[in-house]
Amino acid sequence: MKLKTVLFGKTYQFKNVNEVQAKASEQKSGDQLAGLAARSTEERAAAKIVLADMLLSDIRNNPAVPYELDDVTRVIQDQVNEAVYREIKNWTVGDLRDFMMLYSSTGPIIQRIATGLTSEMIAAVTKIMSNMDLIYVAKKIDNVATCVTTIGQRGIAANRALPNHQTDDIDGIFAELYEALAYGVGDAMLGLNPVQDTVESTSFLLHKLYDFRMKWEIPTQNCVLSHITTQMAALRKGAPLDMIFQSIAGTQKANESFGVTTAMLDDAYDLGKRECVSGGKNIMYFETGEGSELSADAHLGVDMLTLEARTYGYARRYDPFYVMSVVGFIGPEYIYDSVQQLRAGLEEHFMGTLSLFPMGVDVCYTNHMPASQNDSENLALLLAHAGMPAFVTAPMGDDIMLNYQLLGNHDWQTLLELSGLKRVPEFEKWLQKMEILDEYGMFTAKAGDASIFLK
């Protein structure tokens, strides 16, 4: 395995695969904070050259964290399709990139090859691709999943309603929910982040959301994003849960800092398949974000993008309804500005798509980050043109409970019209029945009027 190259008369020697991966990454403040980033543009270019010439077998044989020390590594390695891997193990990372870019490499062909990839291979090819490459390949692939409704079909984009409230006040929650639905938002899910992580509060909120969904016959799915153990306890007590949520990360140590183990997720997955009221095939929902391992002091010397790819490989074990990366949520310590935000969002969508489930990105930033709503709109438009199947919006683009900025409910129709994407068909028909949309999928005079749910 070659770990050096000569560039402009200077020899660049790297210690191991992890160092090549880290220094080939596009610039991100989190990798700089961890002391893993390339020290110059030239060193980054040299690392990309070395990475592009590396065999896929070299990457598989040198996982980011050793197999015997980390259950995330074990999950990723053990789910590889060995027959497909044997076909491609002598490809270089550059060969993989070139193969995916071929006009003849259609979505199903790429999906088959993806079954033979580890997450570290996916991270590696991501690092040698341009923004347009990431969009071009991701758009070829349709990963379809079903809970109550189905997402991931070509030309369809769903959106999560985010009716968070600082005190879990039920009237405040429903005021936000009414507005979201009135703007045509909610076909990905009605998903609430609760303040109180108790079985009683979670059960109460689940019953309220479910009763509301049944009363108005809304074709979507509900989720209250408590800790997974809280949701499991609520589910065992009969709470009407459509799917199960958990935040996850790319190392065992980071997951343990979240209070999560593989055995726990396995138990939740088995319970959900038996008890979730949706009756769907895909009943798991995960959220992720670059930098979570670093903030938990659990990155183990691995760069953020590789860890994020490993998170997606871990999620794949549970055949999720979809996975959502909260791209700028942690702050400028990890994703510094709009340039890094845009690149990270495109990378994450690509890597999740190549991990074979519907992948979403919460296009967001914090107020102490040098970014603006215009920057988020730029990324959202690019992700829409990449065919991303899942977005999230909030009233006025402001999550008043978690205190970060994202797309607004009122932005959603504009994004759909500009990109040519459509809502989930059953949800669009429901909006037409509610006279929020007309027969052509355009807003009526009632759109945005939350009071229609009070009549």
Steps between C-alpha positions, in 0.01 A plus 500: 500500500650830387475781755707772334514714190712776352331830425682809367832339584406430863444152643189455716516192723194391703505266799190293432160489330335713770749781445446489123122507550520792744732713290308430178184649655381841392582763760284484811557677829429185702784309338726800558392511866587130533841550338412265213463736204750560221739783582484648152312479172798316353493235772126457449554451127777248567274303735225495236748362245609223737138423594386485136769238426423289808334160449157443652644188664763715673224711650295200608803338659574818696168611654499837675458330838619139550236227464574345838461834684185650353153365428431767235792356304365148548155598374647669192738216413255218565227636270724521190381285207811288456422392143473861384805600704711234328409655164621846599766451766782569255344823376663819615295774664543692174361204305192502724446870439540461124263201494223690679540799270447291184176570314447124479526460879135538588352516848432124535851417377655735756272369776625146434864608519423692821416172676868409470630825649597583856427845639869590487499429125198727459675774697812460287325537165304798634827682571619486140169616350398854415170651613351437158624140506321444832176643363524310171550156654256543789225605260525164319408300810151447640486339845136434592364439852152467651362577845139626477582655164787447257793732431798485268322459167642692207370855480351494852627700799346484846533748785496458877285736703692620809248630757746540788415707806719621789270353768314226309188716527243304302324811366832643382595169336173482311513863394831421329365174359194674353723752325727230358209303357340815363821559303494143369773371735495165681507209257838373629366505857347703776813489715524667839816548709367498858646697788399240757650157437259295711279206416192690617569811295603301191187286522278807543651672195480184289131457582429866418683482166344168407148610589550815292630301205205261519243778538621681189595180313850630428711253298831529682683362804551627855814498713591649839878519515565394860789272583448156348454335841222747581324426172531125557345532845217711358445250220479212747232696688292533184600844371415534128849532352547483122880476501792506743766774513856521626808714444800285410869547423795335328681334791389272780642745754295788357181293498560403860525871584145528358393213726464265203634153420453268205312254719264778604437604138445136405239467777328822390493387137344164595248670729407756234438236237251337739340804666526815283148594395614599151545135405767620260805316372735783600441615857831656604602866470850623581660842532872562461746786465867549424691584817293306752785253558747785548274678748468173695880449498435179306637566152803273560717696258262459206381792285141623517391393151623143542321480835181632342522235227545236772187632672304435181645151468390434856150636432465270199481199735151618597356567154388852601208697363755773457804659663534875554834677540475829687781655298575830679331436832806449721657831397810661350737293711422213262348651184634853494321694227270480200771353275555209738124470562426466128771243437405297808133491402576368153748246637254373759216458254729312262640270769160420648361428155792266428422334835169393345227679695314829448731776622400845620690808607373763742631810321587706804747718686547656843497872566871511594596352162597726203206385286161637404160395376618564144774241551248245623277568202796443266568160656131408502471571127805284425367215716162522330669473161695201635163334563522500880185329631466654849520857631391675820353846561372704795285813547695800365810280471563517875496209743400682817577202722839385363606855404632457148399625156368283217266524204158652563166331439420777253813409297386148422257568216755728332767232519267241348396730216859597417629141503203330337466258791160388631365413843414144603192426280259407782599811693453722197150356450423571866617861459272531198210360704580762763501764221857602587620394154318519170482221242838605358680486837507879542398695810144621534387805698467273806869408503677620814172548689551294816149581618350241263581240767296691758177491303 
